[in-house]
Amino acid sequence: MNVLIALIALLTLVLVGIVVYLLTARSYHSADSVAKSYDQWTEDGILEFYWGEHIHLGHYGSPPRGKNFLQAKYDFVHEMVAWGGLDQFPAGATLLDVGCGFGGSSRILAQDYGFSVTGVTISPKQVKRAQALTPADVDAQFKLDDAMALSYPDASFDVVWSVEAGPHMPDKAVFAKELMRVLKPGGILVLADWNQRDDRQKPLNFWERPVMRQLLDQWSHPAFASIEGFAEELAATGLVAGNVLTSDWTKETLPSWLDSIWQGVARPAGLVQFGFSGLLKSLREVPTILLMRLAFGTGLCRFGMFRAQRADPTVKPQTALASGTAQV
């Protein structure tokens, strides 16, 4: 009888948890809902504690191998620089980091590669935190801005960089146009993003549709583009020289999802620092992370890499990249 009561209590707790999870979703309504979500994640400090200064996935090598979660994030930045050919730019080249978060990538790009970096985010609290984390001698500044309507004039930057910001953009064509617009002629866009499978080729099935719905609703995403679809949006701007180059880094980044959950076990100091409320907030994100792992592990989602050069009649487009890169 006691066992039965315990099972009923456990089942009730699970059902209540599911209901709370679904009712407290952070659905996308406007740019303000994205800003509010990131303000909350920044203010409580839990995301930074477990994910570090880089609130993006890590790179675990090709083929993937065991690696420290935080180190993998640093490695991701260096791999993205190499893939995009950004290590060929001279010191002092200007770079716009769109969706800069706490500025982790911006600081590496400034310190290790000599870029003069401007990071932009829609979250006021992220701007303040990025500024606080950046030493005075690092050539990186951070500003509040909207990627759907960047405040910079045409042809402002040598490089535009963006990591995992695209799912928050309600109109992918406008996002693509803004990224290319602020590039100088001959400049390079390098972008990494969460993408869904191209449903024009293979529509989402009965279980994929509700999973995708949660991936959108829980983290303020209006929509995921496919790799093929966003490459087409970039090309459609009419500002790209040659081909948009793409690659799929799903395998290289896939271990990040379960590693992020493991951080809660491997770093128990967080339980002391953030208390019971912090534990509940952390546990609340676990179902979404598991759904992300499911989606990327089964092919519903893919981790897309994009490189495009701004058209310039006086500069020959660079089309050669590392092996494994596709042209669109």
C-alpha positions, 0 to 999 in steps of 0.5 A: 500500500505504501509503495502504491501511494508513493507511485501515485505521489510520484506520478502526480508530481511528474504530471504537475511538472509537465503542466507547469512546464507547458504553462510557463513557456516563454513563447515569442511575441515580439522582440521584447519577449526575447529581451525579457527572457535574456534579461532574466537569464542574465540577472539570476546568473545561473546560465553564466555559471553553468554555460560560462561566458559563451552561451552557445554550443561547444565544438568536440572535434571531428570525430567528436571526443570527450572534452571539458564543456567550457573548453569546447565553447572556446574551441568552437570560436577558434574552429569557426574563425578557421572555417570562415577564413577570418584569421586572414584579416589584418589586425584592426579589422572591424567586426560586428558580433550580432547577438553577442550575449555576454561577449565571450566570442567578442573578447576572443576575437579581439584578444586572439585575432586583433579585431576591433569588435562591436557586440550587439544584443537586444538584452540591456542586462547582457550589454551591462554584463558584457561590459563588466566582463571586458577588460579596458585594454580589450578592443571590444565594445557592447551596445543595445541594438536590434538585429532586425533593424541594425542602427549602423550604416551600409558597409560599416564592418569588415566582418559580421559574425553571429552565433545561434541568434537566427531562431529569435528572428521573426523574418529570416529574409530581413535578418539576412539583408541586415547582416549583408547590408552592414558588411563592407564590399568584399567583407565576410559574413560567418554565421552559426545557427540552430536549423531545422530539417528542410521540411520542403523536402521531408515534412515534419511527422507526427512526433516532430511537430509537437517537439518543434513546437516546444523548441520554439515556445520554450526559448522565445523562438518564432521559427527555425530556418533550414540550412538550405532555406537560410542560404537561399535568403542570403543569396536573395539579398543580391549582395552576395559575391559567388556562392553562399557556403554552408556546412553541417556541424551537428556531429561536432556540437551534439555532445553539448546538450547532455554535457550542459545537463551534466554540469549540474551534477559535476559542479554542485557549488551551483546548488549552494550559490543559487539555492532551492529556487536556482535548482528549480530554475535549472531543472525547468530547462532540462526538458527543453535541453533533452528535446534539443538533444533528441531533435539534433540527434534524429535529424529534425534539427541541424547545426548550420554554418554559413559563409558569404562575401559581400559583392564587390566588383573590385575584389575577386570573391573567395570561394575556397574553404576547408573540405566538407563545405557545401556550396549553395 
